[in-house]
Amino acid sequence: MSLSKFICDQSATLSAKRERRKEARPGELLDAALDLFVEKGFAATRAEEVAARAGVSKGTLFLYFQSKEELFKAVVRENISGRFKEWNEEFETFEGDTSEMLAYCMTTWWERVGATRASGLTKLMMSEAGNFPDLAAFYQQEVIQPGHELIRRMMQRGIDRGEFRPMDLDYAVYSVIAPMIFLILSKHSTGTCADASLPGKAEKFLATQIDNILHGLCVSGGAPPLGKGKTQP
């Protein structure tokens, strides 16, 4: 091999490596940003920290994301809101009854989001939304609203098929959401109100909540109408 050909081959190899590295940077930046946002919160995370953790310069970060706010939005889309297309497609093709769909929805959510770093984004928004109303509005539009709509569709499916009784879906959706939020807070909090061992028992916790949602607490026919029960002395 001639020296000139060797130099050309080496140059081509280095160029290809640089191109692969360039293509990988957005993903590396999003991974680094997710880690830091969950560890430190939005306000306390600095752009230069994200760049350093991803192994690039601050200037490189801003080539891909114009601001820290845009970086945060990209992290949310990559890890949560960008998955709603897939989740809605699963809804359309699900063949089981709606009770099975509910169980699948809650357990799969834990596997894909709740048990991952991405669940920390929900806790972050709950704690910092008041200080960043624009991000709160973004999260409402891209995560909360589509999530509510998907759960509402699921419960309406059960009603339409005669599997669930009629109910006020505007509020019933929270029966599904509340246990999942509680798991997130337990996972990302060391407060005295949270059971530190609960995330390790998430499957059992979710199974119990699913059973309660589907069957309630009272034996069949044992629940009096609201407001009609007798008050005990």
Kinemage of the C-alpha trace (Angstrom):
@kinemage 1
@onewidth
@group {chain A} dominant
@subgroup {mainchain}
@vectorlist {calphas} color= white
{ca met a 1} P 0.000 0.000 0.000
{ca ser a 2} L 1.356 3.390 -0.953
{ca leu a 3} L 1.857 6.077 1.674
{ca ser a 4} L -0.669 8.348 -0.020
{ca lys a 5} L -3.337 5.601 -0.030
{ca phe a 6} L -2.629 4.798 3.628
{ca ile a 7} L -3.034 8.477 4.560
{ca cys a 8} L -6.266 8.711 2.567
{ca asp a 9} L -7.644 5.565 4.248
{ca gln a 10} L -6.760 6.859 7.700
{ca ser a 11} L -8.322 10.209 6.918
{ca ala a 12} L -11.509 8.537 5.708
{ca thr a 13} L -11.658 6.411 8.861
{ca leu a 14} L -11.221 9.424 11.141
{ca ser a 15} L -13.827 11.347 9.160
{ca ala a 16} L -16.301 8.473 9.492
{ca lys a 17} L -15.666 8.279 13.241
{ca arg a 18} L -16.188 12.006 13.608
{ca glu a 19} L -19.432 11.765 11.641
{ca arg a 20} L -20.693 8.917 13.851
{ca arg a 21} L -19.698 10.932 16.912
{ca lys a 22} L -21.574 13.963 15.572
{ca glu a 23} L -24.687 11.875 14.955
{ca ala a 24} L -24.509 10.463 18.485
{ca arg a 25} L -24.205 13.826 20.224
{ca pro a 26} L -27.921 14.730 20.483
{ca gly a 27} L -28.663 11.429 22.180
{ca glu a 28} L -25.690 11.772 24.516
{ca leu a 29} L -26.751 15.290 25.417
{ca leu a 30} L -30.320 14.152 26.123
{ca asp a 31} L -29.062 11.319 28.341
{ca ala a 32} L -26.804 13.680 30.269
{ca ala a 33} L -29.567 16.262 30.603
{ca leu a 34} L -32.052 13.672 31.868
{ca asp a 35} L -29.602 12.549 34.541
{ca leu a 36} L -28.912 16.079 35.725
{ca phe a 37} L -32.500 17.307 35.599
{ca val a 38} L -33.579 14.361 37.740
{ca glu a 39} L -30.613 14.687 40.118
{ca lys a 40} L -30.653 18.469 40.580
{ca gly a 41} L -33.911 19.820 39.202
{ca phe a 42} L -34.424 22.191 36.304
{ca ala a 43} L -33.403 25.441 37.988
{ca ala a 44} L -30.190 24.085 39.474
{ca thr a 45} L -28.977 22.348 36.311
{ca arg a 46} L -26.570 24.441 34.237
{ca ala a 47} L -26.024 24.020 30.516
{ca glu a 48} L -22.261 23.692 30.960
{ca glu a 49} L -22.793 20.775 33.353
{ca val a 50} L -24.866 18.944 30.755
{ca ala a 51} L -22.220 19.581 28.096
{ca ala a 52} L -19.412 18.412 30.383
{ca arg a 53} L -21.217 15.214 31.301
{ca ala a 54} L -21.841 14.498 27.616
{ca gly a 55} L -18.173 15.208 26.836
{ca val a 56} L -18.739 18.222 24.590
{ca ser a 57} L -18.382 21.977 24.881
{ca lys a 58} L -21.178 24.306 25.931
{ca gly a 59} L -21.094 25.769 22.435
{ca thr a 60} L -21.697 22.339 20.944
{ca leu a 61} L -24.746 21.871 23.161
{ca phe a 62} L -26.261 25.093 21.860
{ca leu a 63} L -25.710 23.966 18.270
{ca tyr a 64} L -28.357 21.313 18.915
{ca phe a 65} L -30.570 23.009 21.530
{ca gln a 66} L -31.040 26.778 21.573
{ca ser a 67} L -31.677 27.035 25.324
{ca lys a 68} L -31.947 25.003 28.495
{ca glu a 69} L -35.727 25.168 28.133
{ca glu a 70} L -35.558 23.644 24.636
{ca leu a 71} L -33.212 20.979 25.949
{ca phe a 72} L -35.709 20.091 28.678
{ca lys a 73} L -38.540 19.866 26.159
{ca ala a 74} L -36.443 17.551 24.006
{ca val a 75} L -35.747 15.336 27.030
{ca val a 76} L -39.483 15.096 27.786
{ca arg a 77} L -40.301 14.281 24.172
{ca glu a 78} L -37.563 11.664 23.952
{ca asn a 79} L -38.558 9.872 27.142
{ca ile a 80} L -42.312 10.377 27.580
{ca ser a 81} L -44.462 12.400 25.190
{ca gly a 82} L -42.845 10.969 22.074
{ca arg a 83} L -44.195 7.560 23.059
{ca phe a 84} L -47.883 8.432 22.903
{ca lys a 85} L -48.076 7.508 19.211
{ca glu a 86} L -46.845 4.007 20.074
{ca trp a 87} L -49.168 3.767 23.098
{ca asn a 88} L -52.208 4.844 21.089
{ca glu a 89} L -51.362 2.274 18.430
{ca glu a 90} L -51.243 -0.395 21.138
{ca phe a 91} L -54.671 0.765 22.301
{ca glu a 92} L -56.094 0.346 18.807
{ca thr a 93} L -54.745 -3.186 18.379
{ca phe a 94} L -55.368 -4.528 21.917
{ca glu a 95} L -57.552 -7.653 21.694
{ca gly a 96} L -58.280 -8.434 25.356
{ca asp a 97} L -61.084 -7.122 27.537
{ca thr a 98} L -60.765 -3.701 29.141
{ca ser a 99} L -59.867 -5.076 32.570
{ca glu a 100} L -56.872 -6.751 30.942
{ca met a 101} L -56.096 -3.514 29.114
{ca leu a 102} L -56.112 -1.565 32.374
{ca ala a 103} L -53.736 -4.037 34.014
{ca tyr a 104} L -51.477 -3.996 30.951
{ca cys a 105} L -51.508 -0.192 30.841
{ca met a 106} L -50.461 0.286 34.460
{ca thr a 107} L -47.835 -2.466 34.631
{ca thr a 108} L -46.330 -1.543 31.253
{ca trp a 109} L -46.188 2.113 32.268
{ca trp a 110} L -44.122 1.118 35.303
{ca glu a 111} L -41.741 -0.982 33.210
{ca arg a 112} L -41.251 1.636 30.469
{ca val a 113} L -41.402 4.879 32.469
{ca gly a 114} L -42.012 4.541 36.193
{ca ala a 115} L -39.057 2.286 36.920
{ca thr a 116} L -36.722 4.355 34.726
{ca arg a 117} L -34.942 7.674 35.204
{ca ala a 118} L -37.661 9.351 33.137
{ca ser a 119} L -40.147 9.104 36.008
{ca gly a 120} L -38.103 11.775 37.770
{ca leu a 121} L -39.366 14.302 35.226
{ca thr a 122} L -42.848 14.055 36.706
{ca lys a 123} L -41.574 14.730 40.205
{ca leu a 124} L -39.497 17.630 38.852
{ca met a 125} L -42.549 19.224 37.231
{ca met a 126} L -44.618 18.816 40.388
{ca ser a 127} L -41.981 20.655 42.410
{ca glu a 128} L -40.901 23.340 39.926
{ca ala a 129} L -43.917 24.026 37.700
{ca gly a 130} L -44.909 27.123 39.672
{ca asn a 131} L -41.556 28.754 38.944
{ca phe a 132} L -41.585 27.904 35.227
{ca pro a 133} L -45.126 28.426 33.890
{ca asp a 134} L -44.081 28.053 30.258
{ca leu a 135} L -42.594 24.623 30.938
{ca ala a 136} L -45.648 23.723 33.003
{ca ala a 137} L -47.897 24.620 30.060
{ca phe a 138} L -45.677 22.553 27.743
{ca tyr a 139} L -45.840 19.545 30.085
{ca gln a 140} L -49.604 19.916 30.421
{ca gln a 141} L -50.026 19.911 26.657
{ca glu a 142} L -47.569 17.156 25.752
{ca val a 143} L -47.780 14.764 28.714
{ca ile a 144} L -50.700 15.329 31.063
{ca gln a 145} L -53.429 15.988 28.511
{ca pro a 146} L -52.537 13.095 26.150
{ca gly a 147} L -52.160 10.803 29.168
{ca his a 148} L -55.600 11.719 30.466
{ca glu a 149} L -57.111 11.273 27.017
{ca leu a 150} L -55.607 7.807 26.613
{ca ile a 151} L -56.862 6.657 30.015
{ca arg a 152} L -60.266 8.176 29.309
{ca arg a 153} L -60.455 6.290 26.008
{ca met a 154} L -59.606 3.080 27.805
{ca met a 155} L -62.325 3.561 30.416
{ca gln a 156} L -64.864 4.633 27.786
{ca arg a 157} L -64.042 1.436 25.913
{ca gly a 158} L -64.990 -0.538 29.008
{ca ile a 159} L -68.273 1.357 29.366
{ca asp a 160} L -69.154 0.958 25.679
{ca arg a 161} L -68.488 -2.778 25.848
{ca gly a 162} L -70.607 -3.209 28.990
{ca glu a 163} L -67.548 -4.173 31.063
{ca phe a 164} L -67.470 -1.034 33.250
{ca arg a 165} L -70.404 0.786 34.797
{ca pro a 166} L -71.091 4.366 33.650
{ca met a 167} L -69.054 6.950 35.560
{ca asp a 168} L -67.822 10.539 35.434
{ca leu a 169} L -64.687 10.024 33.382
{ca asp a 170} L -63.360 13.522 34.082
{ca tyr a 171} L -62.644 12.348 37.619
{ca ala a 172} L -62.459 8.582 37.189
{ca val a 173} L -59.189 8.902 35.250
{ca tyr a 174} L -57.499 9.961 38.494
{ca ser a 175} L -58.225 6.527 39.974
{ca val a 176} L -55.702 5.191 37.470
{ca ile a 177} L -53.284 8.113 37.624
{ca ala a 178} L -53.045 8.488 41.420
{ca pro a 179} L -51.324 5.152 42.206
{ca met a 180} L -48.743 5.778 39.492
{ca ile a 181} L -47.986 9.277 40.779
{ca phe a 182} L -47.634 7.871 44.295
{ca leu a 183} L -45.094 5.334 43.059
{ca ile a 184} L -43.091 8.096 41.380
{ca leu a 185} L -43.041 10.187 44.544
{ca ser a 186} L -41.970 7.154 46.559
{ca lys a 187} L -39.198 6.393 44.092
{ca his a 188} L -37.823 9.941 43.999
{ca ser a 189} L -38.421 11.071 47.564
{ca thr a 190} L -36.996 10.214 50.971
{ca gly a 191} L -39.721 12.096 52.853
{ca thr a 192} L -41.346 10.495 55.883
{ca cys a 193} L -44.625 10.121 53.994
{ca ala a 194} L -43.038 7.838 51.406
{ca asp a 195} L -42.253 4.169 51.951
{ca ala a 196} L -38.658 3.862 50.746
{ca ser a 197} L -39.151 0.160 49.998
{ca leu a 198} L -42.285 0.653 47.897
{ca pro a 199} L -40.614 0.989 44.469
{ca gly a 200} L -39.046 -2.425 45.088
{ca lys a 201} L -42.539 -3.834 45.516
{ca ala a 202} L -44.096 -1.897 42.662
{ca glu a 203} L -45.606 -4.903 40.904
{ca lys a 204} L -47.449 -6.039 44.029
{ca phe a 205} L -48.541 -2.458 44.774
{ca leu a 206} L -49.906 -1.988 41.253
{ca ala a 207} L -51.666 -5.366 41.320
{ca thr a 208} L -53.454 -4.335 44.518
{ca gln a 209} L -54.450 -0.951 43.072
{ca ile a 210} L -55.699 -2.549 39.857
{ca asp a 211} L -57.787 -4.985 41.889
{ca asn a 212} L -59.251 -2.137 43.943
{ca ile a 213} L -60.062 -0.100 40.842
{ca leu a 214} L -61.788 -3.033 39.173
{ca his a 215} L -63.567 -4.506 42.181
{ca gly a 216} L -63.726 -1.768 44.814
{ca leu a 217} L -63.493 -2.318 48.545
{ca cys a 218} L -66.994 -3.509 49.334
{ca val a 219} L -68.408 -6.960 48.730
{ca ser a 220} L -70.861 -7.181 45.845
{ca gly a 221} L -73.956 -5.166 46.660
{ca gly a 222} L -72.522 -4.100 49.994
{ca ala a 223} L -71.839 -0.430 49.293
{ca pro a 224} L -74.625 2.028 50.226
{ca pro a 225} L -75.261 4.992 47.931
{ca leu a 226} L -73.042 7.964 48.750
{ca gly a 227} L -74.614 10.062 51.497
{ca lys a 228} L -77.045 7.285 52.478
{ca gly a 229} L -74.887 5.386 54.926
{ca lys a 230} L -75.474 5.662 58.671
{ca thr a 231} L -72.970 7.612 60.721
{ca gln a 232} L -71.510 5.564 63.545
{ca pro a 233} L -71.389 7.157 67.016
